[in-house]
Structure formats: structure tokens, C-alpha cells
Amino acid sequence: MANPKSRISKTRKRKRRTHYKATANVVTVCQTTGELHLPHRAYWVDDKLYYNGKVLLEKEDEA
């Protein structure tokens, strides 16, 4: 069986993995409100919670 001639250190191994960069989040535009938001996430606009272009909740005024 083939064996490595010398052990690769943890630092050297991890250096190879540093080339994976983080990417920017994908943003979509709501057809109802025109707001930018993350896909498959609910988002607030004018005290209303939207998901798939529909109102889920309305924020009540605390008076």
C-alpha cells in the first residue's frame, strides 16, 4: 500500500481550504411591495409581515 512519505501538518492542510470564499447573499424583489429581501424568508414592510407577496401579520400599535 502506498503511504505518504511525510505527514502534512494541520496548518499546511488548512491553507488549502482558505481559498473558498464567502459569496454574497442572493436578493429577490417582491412583486407586491417592490422591496428587496432574502428568498424564502418573511420580511417586514410598513408594520406588515410579508411572505410570498401575502400579508401574514400586521403589527398592532401599543398605546
mmCIF file of the N, C-alpha and C atoms, coordinates in Angstrom:
data_MODEL
# 
_entry.id   MODEL 
# 
loop_
_atom_site.group_PDB 
_atom_site.id 
_atom_site.type_symbol 
_atom_site.label_atom_id 
_atom_site.label_alt_id 
_atom_site.label_comp_id 
_atom_site.label_asym_id 
_atom_site.label_entity_id 
_atom_site.label_seq_id 
_atom_site.pdbx_PDB_ins_code 
_atom_site.Cartn_x 
_atom_site.Cartn_y 
_atom_site.Cartn_z 
_atom_site.occupancy 
_atom_site.B_iso_or_equiv 
_atom_site.pdbx_formal_charge 
_atom_site.auth_seq_id 
_atom_site.auth_comp_id 
_atom_site.auth_asym_id 
_atom_site.auth_atom_id 
_atom_site.pdbx_PDB_model_num 
ATOM 1   N N  . MET A 1 1  ? 0.837   -1.184 0.000  1.00 0.00 ? 1  MET A N  1 
ATOM 2   C CA . MET A 1 1  ? 0.000   0.000  0.000  1.00 0.00 ? 1  MET A CA 1 
ATOM 3   C C  . MET A 1 1  ? 0.878   1.241  0.000  1.00 0.00 ? 1  MET A C  1 
ATOM 4   N N  . ALA A 1 2  ? 0.400   2.242  -0.713 1.00 0.00 ? 2  ALA A N  1 
ATOM 5   C CA . ALA A 1 2  ? 1.167   3.488  -0.774 1.00 0.00 ? 2  ALA A CA 1 
ATOM 6   C C  . ALA A 1 2  ? 0.883   4.332  0.453  1.00 0.00 ? 2  ALA A C  1 
ATOM 7   N N  . ASN A 1 3  ? 1.945   4.842  1.046  1.00 0.00 ? 3  ASN A N  1 
ATOM 8   C CA . ASN A 1 3  ? 1.834   5.715  2.205  1.00 0.00 ? 3  ASN A CA 1 
ATOM 9   C C  . ASN A 1 3  ? 2.537   7.028  1.898  1.00 0.00 ? 3  ASN A C  1 
ATOM 10  N N  . PRO A 1 4  ? 2.044   8.115  2.487  1.00 0.00 ? 4  PRO A N  1 
ATOM 11  C CA . PRO A 1 4  ? 2.743   9.378  2.287  1.00 0.00 ? 4  PRO A CA 1 
ATOM 12  C C  . PRO A 1 4  ? 4.126   9.327  2.911  1.00 0.00 ? 4  PRO A C  1 
ATOM 13  N N  . LYS A 1 5  ? 5.076   9.968  2.242  1.00 0.00 ? 5  LYS A N  1 
ATOM 14  C CA . LYS A 1 5  ? 6.446   9.939  2.741  1.00 0.00 ? 5  LYS A CA 1 
ATOM 15  C C  . LYS A 1 5  ? 6.579   10.702 4.050  1.00 0.00 ? 5  LYS A C  1 
ATOM 16  N N  . SER A 1 6  ? 5.831   11.814 4.175  1.00 0.00 ? 6  SER A N  1 
ATOM 17  C CA . SER A 1 6  ? 5.839   12.564 5.427  1.00 0.00 ? 6  SER A CA 1 
ATOM 18  C C  . SER A 1 6  ? 4.428   13.083 5.694  1.00 0.00 ? 6  SER A C  1 
ATOM 19  N N  . ARG A 1 7  ? 4.151   13.270 6.948  1.00 0.00 ? 7  ARG A N  1 
ATOM 20  C CA . ARG A 1 7  ? 2.823   13.748 7.335  1.00 0.00 ? 7  ARG A CA 1 
ATOM 21  C C  . ARG A 1 7  ? 2.676   15.230 6.985  1.00 0.00 ? 7  ARG A C  1 
ATOM 22  N N  . ILE A 1 8  ? 1.521   15.607 6.455  1.00 0.00 ? 8  ILE A N  1 
ATOM 23  C CA . ILE A 1 8  ? 1.241   17.016 6.156  1.00 0.00 ? 8  ILE A CA 1 
ATOM 24  C C  . ILE A 1 8  ? 0.679   17.653 7.418  1.00 0.00 ? 8  ILE A C  1 
ATOM 25  N N  . SER A 1 9  ? 1.249   18.771 7.811  1.00 0.00 ? 9  SER A N  1 
ATOM 26  C CA . SER A 1 9  ? 0.838   19.433 9.051  1.00 0.00 ? 9  SER A CA 1 
ATOM 27  C C  . SER A 1 9  ? -0.588  19.985 8.933  1.00 0.00 ? 9  SER A C  1 
ATOM 28  N N  . LYS A 1 10 ? -1.196  20.252 10.089 1.00 0.00 ? 10 LYS A N  1 
ATOM 29  C CA . LYS A 1 10 ? -2.549  20.797 10.115 1.00 0.00 ? 10 LYS A CA 1 
ATOM 30  C C  . LYS A 1 10 ? -2.592  22.166 9.439  1.00 0.00 ? 10 LYS A C  1 
ATOM 31  N N  . THR A 1 11 ? -1.568  22.961 9.666  1.00 0.00 ? 11 THR A N  1 
ATOM 32  C CA . THR A 1 11 ? -1.528  24.303 9.083  1.00 0.00 ? 11 THR A CA 1 
ATOM 33  C C  . THR A 1 11 ? -1.472  24.235 7.567  1.00 0.00 ? 11 THR A C  1 
ATOM 34  N N  . ARG A 1 12 ? -0.634  23.349 7.053  1.00 0.00 ? 12 ARG A N  1 
ATOM 35  C CA . ARG A 1 12 ? -0.488  23.227 5.603  1.00 0.00 ? 12 ARG A CA 1 
ATOM 36  C C  . ARG A 1 12 ? -1.782  22.713 4.967  1.00 0.00 ? 12 ARG A C  1 
ATOM 37  N N  . LYS A 1 13 ? -2.439  21.800 5.644  1.00 0.00 ? 13 LYS A N  1 
ATOM 38  C CA . LYS A 1 13 ? -3.699  21.258 5.141  1.00 0.00 ? 13 LYS A CA 1 
ATOM 39  C C  . LYS A 1 13 ? -4.778  22.346 5.128  1.00 0.00 ? 13 LYS A C  1 
ATOM 40  N N  . ARG A 1 14 ? -4.814  23.138 6.177  1.00 0.00 ? 14 ARG A N  1 
ATOM 41  C CA . ARG A 1 14 ? -5.843  24.175 6.285  1.00 0.00 ? 14 ARG A CA 1 
ATOM 42  C C  . ARG A 1 14 ? -5.602  25.341 5.338  1.00 0.00 ? 14 ARG A C  1 
ATOM 43  N N  . LYS A 1 15 ? -4.364  25.562 4.930  1.00 0.00 ? 15 LYS A N  1 
ATOM 44  C CA . LYS A 1 15 ? -4.073  26.626 3.971  1.00 0.00 ? 15 LYS A CA 1 
ATOM 45  C C  . LYS A 1 15 ? -4.761  26.371 2.638  1.00 0.00 ? 15 LYS A C  1 
ATOM 46  N N  . ARG A 1 16 ? -4.872  25.123 2.261  1.00 0.00 ? 16 ARG A N  1 
ATOM 47  C CA . ARG A 1 16 ? -5.546  24.791 1.001  1.00 0.00 ? 16 ARG A CA 1 
ATOM 48  C C  . ARG A 1 16 ? -7.011  25.167 1.058  1.00 0.00 ? 16 ARG A C  1 
ATOM 49  N N  . ARG A 1 17 ? -7.583  25.077 2.229  1.00 0.00 ? 17 ARG A N  1 
ATOM 50  C CA . ARG A 1 17 ? -9.018  25.316 2.374  1.00 0.00 ? 17 ARG A CA 1 
ATOM 51  C C  . ARG A 1 17 ? -9.363  26.794 2.479  1.00 0.00 ? 17 ARG A C  1 
ATOM 52  N N  . THR A 1 18 ? -8.396  27.674 2.597  1.00 0.00 ? 18 THR A N  1 
ATOM 53  C CA . THR A 1 18 ? -8.683  29.096 2.747  1.00 0.00 ? 18 THR A CA 1 
ATOM 54  C C  . THR A 1 18 ? -9.113  29.745 1.442  1.00 0.00 ? 18 THR A C  1 
ATOM 55  N N  . HIS A 1 19 ? -8.992  29.048 0.353  1.00 0.00 ? 19 HIS A N  1 
ATOM 56  C CA . HIS A 1 19 ? -9.319  29.647 -0.932 1.00 0.00 ? 19 HIS A CA 1 
ATOM 57  C C  . HIS A 1 19 ? -10.813 29.649 -1.212 1.00 0.00 ? 19 HIS A C  1 
ATOM 58  N N  . TYR A 1 20 ? -11.584 28.986 -0.365 1.00 0.00 ? 20 TYR A N  1 
ATOM 59  C CA . TYR A 1 20 ? -13.032 29.011 -0.522 1.00 0.00 ? 20 TYR A CA 1 
ATOM 60  C C  . TYR A 1 20 ? -13.543 30.311 0.070  1.00 0.00 ? 20 TYR A C  1 
ATOM 61  N N  . LYS A 1 21 ? -14.076 31.166 -0.755 1.00 0.00 ? 21 LYS A N  1 
ATOM 62  C CA . LYS A 1 21 ? -14.517 32.476 -0.315 1.00 0.00 ? 21 LYS A CA 1 
ATOM 63  C C  . LYS A 1 21 ? -16.025 32.481 -0.071 1.00 0.00 ? 21 LYS A C  1 
ATOM 64  N N  . ALA A 1 22 ? -16.453 33.339 0.813  1.00 0.00 ? 22 ALA A N  1 
ATOM 65  C CA . ALA A 1 22 ? -17.873 33.521 1.056  1.00 0.00 ? 22 ALA A CA 1 
ATOM 66  C C  . ALA A 1 22 ? -18.475 34.304 -0.114 1.00 0.00 ? 22 ALA A C  1 
ATOM 67  N N  . THR A 1 23 ? -19.686 33.962 -0.464 1.00 0.00 ? 23 THR A N  1 
ATOM 68  C CA . THR A 1 23 ? -20.360 34.651 -1.559 1.00 0.00 ? 23 THR A CA 1 
ATOM 69  C C  . THR A 1 23 ? -21.438 35.569 -0.988 1.00 0.00 ? 23 THR A C  1 
ATOM 70  N N  . ALA A 1 24 ? -21.826 36.558 -1.756 1.00 0.00 ? 24 ALA A N  1 
ATOM 71  C CA . ALA A 1 24 ? -22.860 37.490 -1.329 1.00 0.00 ? 24 ALA A CA 1 
ATOM 72  C C  . ALA A 1 24 ? -24.215 36.799 -1.355 1.00 0.00 ? 24 ALA A C  1 
ATOM 73  N N  . ASN A 1 25 ? -25.107 37.233 -0.451 1.00 0.00 ? 25 ASN A N  1 
ATOM 74  C CA . ASN A 1 25 ? -26.440 36.657 -0.397 1.00 0.00 ? 25 ASN A CA 1 
ATOM 75  C C  . ASN A 1 25 ? -27.232 37.025 -1.643 1.00 0.00 ? 25 ASN A C  1 
ATOM 76  N N  . VAL A 1 26 ? -28.073 36.111 -2.092 1.00 0.00 ? 26 VAL A N  1 
ATOM 77  C CA . VAL A 1 26 ? -28.951 36.366 -3.224 1.00 0.00 ? 26 VAL A CA 1 
ATOM 78  C C  . VAL A 1 26 ? -30.145 37.157 -2.716 1.00 0.00 ? 26 VAL A C  1 
ATOM 79  N N  . VAL A 1 27 ? -30.499 38.206 -3.420 1.00 0.00 ? 27 VAL A N  1 
ATOM 80  C CA . VAL A 1 27 ? -31.606 39.059 -3.015 1.00 0.00 ? 27 VAL A CA 1 
ATOM 81  C C  . VAL A 1 27 ? -32.649 39.054 -4.120 1.00 0.00 ? 27 VAL A C  1 
ATOM 82  N N  . THR A 1 28 ? -33.925 38.956 -3.726 1.00 0.00 ? 28 THR A N  1 
ATOM 83  C CA . THR A 1 28 ? -35.006 38.989 -4.696 1.00 0.00 ? 28 THR A CA 1 
ATOM 84  C C  . THR A 1 28 ? -35.874 40.216 -4.452 1.00 0.00 ? 28 THR A C  1 
ATOM 85  N N  . VAL A 1 29 ? -36.682 40.558 -5.439 1.00 0.00 ? 29 VAL A N  1 
ATOM 86  C CA . VAL A 1 29 ? -37.573 41.704 -5.352 1.00 0.00 ? 29 VAL A CA 1 
ATOM 87  C C  . VAL A 1 29 ? -39.005 41.197 -5.248 1.00 0.00 ? 29 VAL A C  1 
ATOM 88  N N  . CYS A 1 30 ? -39.724 41.691 -4.262 1.00 0.00 ? 30 CYS A N  1 
ATOM 89  C CA . CYS A 1 30 ? -41.120 41.297 -4.076 1.00 0.00 ? 30 CYS A CA 1 
ATOM 90  C C  . CYS A 1 30 ? -41.969 41.951 -5.173 1.00 0.00 ? 30 CYS A C  1 
ATOM 91  N N  . GLN A 1 31 ? -42.838 41.164 -5.785 1.00 0.00 ? 31 GLN A N  1 
ATOM 92  C CA . GLN A 1 31 ? -43.692 41.704 -6.847 1.00 0.00 ? 31 GLN A CA 1 
ATOM 93  C C  . GLN A 1 31 ? -44.808 42.569 -6.272 1.00 0.00 ? 31 GLN A C  1 
ATOM 94  N N  . THR A 1 32 ? -45.187 42.336 -5.023 1.00 0.00 ? 32 THR A N  1 
ATOM 95  C CA . THR A 1 32 ? -46.266 43.100 -4.403 1.00 0.00 ? 32 THR A CA 1 
ATOM 96  C C  . THR A 1 32 ? -45.779 44.447 -3.889 1.00 0.00 ? 32 THR A C  1 
ATOM 97  N N  . THR A 1 33 ? -44.685 44.440 -3.116 1.00 0.00 ? 33 THR A N  1 
ATOM 98  C CA . THR A 1 33 ? -44.220 45.671 -2.464 1.00 0.00 ? 33 THR A CA 1 
ATOM 99  C C  . THR A 1 33 ? -43.027 46.312 -3.145 1.00 0.00 ? 33 THR A C  1 
ATOM 100 N N  . GLY A 1 34 ? -42.291 45.555 -3.941 1.00 0.00 ? 34 GLY A N  1 
ATOM 101 C CA . GLY A 1 34 ? -41.096 46.076 -4.595 1.00 0.00 ? 34 GLY A CA 1 
ATOM 102 C C  . GLY A 1 34 ? -39.882 46.125 -3.687 1.00 0.00 ? 34 GLY A C  1 
ATOM 103 N N  . GLU A 1 35 ? -39.973 45.520 -2.500 1.00 0.00 ? 35 GLU A N  1 
ATOM 104 C CA . GLU A 1 35 ? -38.876 45.512 -1.536 1.00 0.00 ? 35 GLU A CA 1 
ATOM 105 C C  . GLU A 1 35 ? -37.884 44.400 -1.855 1.00 0.00 ? 35 GLU A C  1 
ATOM 106 N N  . LEU A 1 36 ? -36.610 44.651 -1.531 1.00 0.00 ? 36 LEU A N  1 
ATOM 107 C CA . LEU A 1 36 ? -35.590 43.622 -1.637 1.00 0.00 ? 36 LEU A CA 1 
ATOM 108 C C  . LEU A 1 36 ? -35.608 42.770 -0.378 1.00 0.00 ? 36 LEU A C  1 
ATOM 109 N N  . HIS A 1 37 ? -35.505 41.455 -0.545 1.00 0.00 ? 37 HIS A N  1 
ATOM 110 C CA . HIS A 1 37 ? -35.495 40.561 0.615  1.00 0.00 ? 37 HIS A CA 1 
ATOM 111 C C  . HIS A 1 37 ? -34.807 39.256 0.237  1.00 0.00 ? 37 HIS A C  1 
ATOM 112 N N  . LEU A 1 38 ? -34.459 38.468 1.253  1.00 0.00 ? 38 LEU A N  1 
ATOM 113 C CA . LEU A 1 38 ? -33.875 37.155 1.021  1.00 0.00 ? 38 LEU A CA 1 
ATOM 114 C C  . LEU A 1 38 ? -34.970 36.197 0.572  1.00 0.00 ? 38 LEU A C  1 
ATOM 115 N N  . PRO A 1 39 ? -34.673 35.319 -0.392 1.00 0.00 ? 39 PRO A N  1 
ATOM 116 C CA . PRO A 1 39 ? -35.700 34.386 -0.849 1.00 0.00 ? 39 PRO A CA 1 
ATOM 117 C C  . PRO A 1 39 ? -36.079 33.392 0.246  1.00 0.00 ? 39 PRO A C  1 
ATOM 118 N N  . HIS A 1 40 ? -37.325 32.981 0.251  1.00 0.00 ? 40 HIS A N  1 
ATOM 119 C CA . HIS A 1 40 ? -37.865 32.001 1.208  1.00 0.00 ? 40 HIS A CA 1 
ATOM 120 C C  . HIS A 1 40 ? -37.783 32.508 2.643  1.00 0.00 ? 40 HIS A C  1 
ATOM 121 N N  . ARG A 1 41 ? -37.897 33.824 2.825  1.00 0.00 ? 41 ARG A N  1 
ATOM 122 C CA . ARG A 1 41 ? -37.883 34.418 4.160  1.00 0.00 ? 41 ARG A CA 1 
ATOM 123 C C  . ARG A 1 41 ? -39.020 35.440 4.249  1.00 0.00 ? 41 ARG A C  1 
ATOM 124 N N  . ALA A 1 42 ? -39.616 35.549 5.410  1.00 0.00 ? 42 ALA A N  1 
ATOM 125 C CA . ALA A 1 42 ? -40.615 36.581 5.653  1.00 0.00 ? 42 ALA A CA 1 
ATOM 126 C C  . ALA A 1 42 ? -39.886 37.889 5.926  1.00 0.00 ? 42 ALA A C  1 
ATOM 127 N N  . TYR A 1 43 ? -40.522 39.017 5.607  1.00 0.00 ? 43 TYR A N  1 
ATOM 128 C CA . TYR A 1 43 ? -39.879 40.316 5.779  1.00 0.00 ? 43 TYR A CA 1 
ATOM 129 C C  . TYR A 1 43 ? -40.925 41.367 6.134  1.00 0.00 ? 43 TYR A C  1 
ATOM 130 N N  . TRP A 1 44 ? -40.488 42.376 6.905  1.00 0.00 ? 44 TRP A N  1 
ATOM 131 C CA . TRP A 1 44 ? -41.371 43.444 7.362  1.00 0.00 ? 44 TRP A CA 1 
ATOM 132 C C  . TRP A 1 44 ? -41.325 44.629 6.411  1.00 0.00 ? 44 TRP A C  1 
ATOM 133 N N  . VAL A 1 45 ? -42.491 45.170 6.074  1.00 0.00 ? 45 VAL A N  1 
ATOM 134 C CA . VAL A 1 45 ? -42.624 46.404 5.296  1.00 0.00 ? 45 VAL A CA 1 
ATOM 135 C C  . VAL A 1 45 ? -43.815 47.165 5.869  1.00 0.00 ? 45 VAL A C  1 
ATOM 136 N N  . ASP A 1 46 ? -43.579 48.381 6.332  1.00 0.00 ? 46 ASP A N  1 
ATOM 137 C CA . ASP A 1 46 ? -44.644 49.238 6.869  1.00 0.00 ? 46 ASP A CA 1 
ATOM 138 C C  . ASP A 1 46 ? -45.488 48.521 7.922  1.00 0.00 ? 46 ASP A C  1 
ATOM 139 N N  . ASP A 1 47 ? -44.836 47.908 8.914  1.00 0.00 ? 47 ASP A N  1 
ATOM 140 C CA . ASP A 1 47 ? -45.507 47.213 10.024 1.00 0.00 ? 47 ASP A CA 1 
ATOM 141 C C  . ASP A 1 47 ? -46.378 46.041 9.578  1.00 0.00 ? 47 ASP A C  1 
ATOM 142 N N  . LYS A 1 48 ? -46.049 45.443 8.443  1.00 0.00 ? 48 LYS A N  1 
ATOM 143 C CA . LYS A 1 48 ? -46.732 44.239 7.972  1.00 0.00 ? 48 LYS A CA 1 
ATOM 144 C C  . LYS A 1 48 ? -45.678 43.194 7.626  1.00 0.00 ? 48 LYS A C  1 
ATOM 145 N N  . LEU A 1 49 ? -45.954 41.965 7.980  1.00 0.00 ? 49 LEU A N  1 
ATOM 146 C CA . LEU A 1 49 ? -45.052 40.854 7.701  1.00 0.00 ? 49 LEU A CA 1 
ATOM 147 C C  . LEU A 1 49 ? -45.519 40.164 6.429  1.00 0.00 ? 49 LEU A C  1 
ATOM 148 N N  . TYR A 1 50 ? -44.664 40.151 5.404  1.00 0.00 ? 50 TYR A N  1 
ATOM 149 C CA . TYR A 1 50 ? -44.994 39.563 4.109  1.00 0.00 ? 50 TYR A CA 1 
ATOM 150 C C  . TYR A 1 50 ? -44.241 38.257 3.890  1.00 0.00 ? 50 TYR A C  1 
ATOM 151 N N  . TYR A 1 51 ? -44.877 37.335 3.190  1.00 0.00 ? 51 TYR A N  1 
ATOM 152 C CA . TYR A 1 51 ? -44.224 36.114 2.717  1.00 0.00 ? 51 TYR A CA 1 
ATOM 153 C C  . TYR A 1 51 ? -44.944 35.687 1.449  1.00 0.00 ? 51 TYR A C  1 
ATOM 154 N N  . ASN A 1 52 ? -44.203 35.460 0.386  1.00 0.00 ? 52 ASN A N  1 
ATOM 155 C CA . ASN A 1 52 ? -44.758 35.118 -0.933 1.00 0.00 ? 52 ASN A CA 1 
ATOM 156 C C  . ASN A 1 52 ? -45.745 36.171 -1.418 1.00 0.00 ? 52 ASN A C  1 
ATOM 157 N N  . GLY A 1 53 ? -45.500 37.432 -1.094 1.00 0.00 ? 53 GLY A N  1 
ATOM 158 C CA . GLY A 1 53 ? -46.355 38.511 -1.556 1.00 0.00 ? 53 GLY A CA 1 
ATOM 159 C C  . GLY A 1 53 ? -47.659 38.650 -0.805 1.00 0.00 ? 53 GLY A C  1 
ATOM 160 N N  . LYS A 1 54 ? -47.843 37.886 0.265  1.00 0.00 ? 54 LYS A N  1 
ATOM 161 C CA . LYS A 1 54 ? -49.080 37.939 1.046  1.00 0.00 ? 54 LYS A CA 1 
ATOM 162 C C  . LYS A 1 54 ? -48.771 38.426 2.460  1.00 0.00 ? 54 LYS A C  1 
ATOM 163 N N  . VAL A 1 55 ? -49.741 39.122 3.048  1.00 0.00 ? 55 VAL A N  1 
ATOM 164 C CA . VAL A 1 55 ? -49.580 39.639 4.405  1.00 0.00 ? 55 VAL A CA 1 
ATOM 165 C C  . VAL A 1 55 ? -49.852 38.502 5.398  1.00 0.00 ? 55 VAL A C  1 
ATOM 166 N N  . LEU A 1 56 ? -48.884 38.244 6.267  1.00 0.00 ? 56 LEU A N  1 
ATOM 167 C CA . LEU A 1 56 ? -49.064 37.217 7.308  1.00 0.00 ? 56 LEU A CA 1 
ATOM 168 C C  . LEU A 1 56 ? -49.536 37.833 8.614  1.00 0.00 ? 56 LEU A C  1 
ATOM 169 N N  . LEU A 1 57 ? -48.881 38.929 9.025  1.00 0.00 ? 57 LEU A N  1 
ATOM 170 C CA . LEU A 1 57 ? -49.204 39.591 10.271 1.00 0.00 ? 57 LEU A CA 1 
ATOM 171 C C  . LEU A 1 57 ? -49.202 41.088 10.077 1.00 0.00 ? 57 LEU A C  1 
ATOM 172 N N  . GLU A 1 58 ? -49.986 41.767 10.891 1.00 0.00 ? 58 GLU A N  1 
ATOM 173 C CA . GLU A 1 58 ? -49.936 43.218 10.949 1.00 0.00 ? 58 GLU A CA 1 
ATOM 174 C C  . GLU A 1 58 ? -49.570 43.609 12.358 1.00 0.00 ? 58 GLU A C  1 
ATOM 175 N N  . LYS A 1 59 ? -48.606 44.500 12.489 1.00 0.00 ? 59 LYS A N  1 
ATOM 176 C CA . LYS A 1 59 ? -48.158 44.938 13.811 1.00 0.00 ? 59 LYS A CA 1 
ATOM 177 C C  . LYS A 1 59 ? -49.190 45.875 14.405 1.00 0.00 ? 59 LYS A C  1 
ATOM 178 N N  . GLU A 1 60 ? -49.555 45.571 15.661 1.00 0.00 ? 60 GLU A N  1 
ATOM 179 C CA . GLU A 1 60 ? -50.550 46.393 16.341 1.00 0.00 ? 60 GLU A CA 1 
ATOM 180 C C  . GLU A 1 60 ? -49.856 47.531 17.077 1.00 0.00 ? 60 GLU A C  1 
ATOM 181 N N  . ASP A 1 61 ? -50.492 48.705 17.117 1.00 0.00 ? 61 ASP A N  1 
ATOM 182 C CA . ASP A 1 61 ? -49.942 49.841 17.852 1.00 0.00 ? 61 ASP A CA 1 
ATOM 183 C C  . ASP A 1 61 ? -50.141 49.588 19.344 1.00 0.00 ? 61 ASP A C  1 
ATOM 184 N N  . GLU A 1 62 ? -49.067 49.772 20.107 1.00 0.00 ? 62 GLU A N  1 
ATOM 185 C CA . GLU A 1 62 ? -49.139 49.604 21.551 1.00 0.00 ? 62 GLU A CA 1 
ATOM 186 C C  . GLU A 1 62 ? -49.373 50.967 22.178 1.00 0.00 ? 62 GLU A C  1 
ATOM 187 N N  . ALA A 1 63 ? -50.623 51.234 22.563 1.00 0.00 ? 63 ALA A N  1 
ATOM 188 C CA . ALA A 1 63 ? -50.938 52.530 23.154 1.00 0.00 ? 63 ALA A CA 1 
ATOM 189 C C  . ALA A 1 63 ? -51.623 52.364 24.488 1.00 0.00 ? 63 ALA A C  1 
# 
